[in-house]
């Protein structure tokens, strides 16, 4: 994620020191793009998120910008597919990177759901090649939105899965959790096991579970919630949700892990406050380093605007 830090220049006269004007001058971006960055909670002034474009700043105040650029354009001739279901942010002859909405399963469960992300991506590919299949490389829970990779062949899928097994892909999530996380950053390590209801829980006995390592950094604190940046070293089912819930800070909107604590008056949405916002990996055929970012979902922007 591109980041920039700078101070409000002393030479800017008082009427021209609005947050929007200062941002435009520093980033050299169009007005509409700067407004989007502010609206999406990407600007901090002296360590606090500010989302009012007209706010007048003081000389010398520290500005920090986490800028989420637009999706990377396609390399193929096929146009980006955008719909209410999913959008494709990258495609070539070997793979796709797609943006999953929170309402959609990645793959079918034992109930054999027909409408899943993998079936939708397959249908998209078969419009050009009736024999083409989409192969799932990794997954996101139904209530989670964000970036996912799909391969167009089994060999490509296996090479990318090998990268995940070796903990090579760079995966960053934004999540809003219940309560105030006091430590600025930390690491949670345990072994995840599954109970008879298929819920996950931590154990410290390696023979009883899968190793799970989660790193987190606090981005913003409010009176009863915290915005975290989470990086996965391993990618186990429900890993972020379990680790944060067991730490006393469940993901807001989580119906499974400490669900009562996960309720919040400003989160009426039927989804989790968890979004896979960046993804980096090595192209399995070319060796090129690929990196993608996605903007926050509307629910995140609304929450930050209301609670701020």
Buried (B, 14 or more C-beta within 10 A) or exposed (E): BEEEEBEBEEEBEEEEBBBBBBBBBBBEBEEEBBBBBBBBBBBBBEEEBBBEBEBEBEEEBEBBBBBBEEBEEBEEEBEEBEEEBBBBBBBBEBBBBBBBBBEBBBEEEEEEEEEBBBBBBBEBBEEEEEEBBBBBBBBBBBBBBBBBBBBBBEEBBEBBBEBBEEEEBEBBBBBBBBBEBEEEEBEBBBBBBEEEEEEBBBEEEEEEBBEBBBBBBBBBBBEEBBBBBBBBBBBBBBBBBBBBBBBEBBBBBBEBBBEEBBBBEBBEBEBBBBBBBBBBBBBBEEEEEBEBBBBBBEBBBBBBBEBE
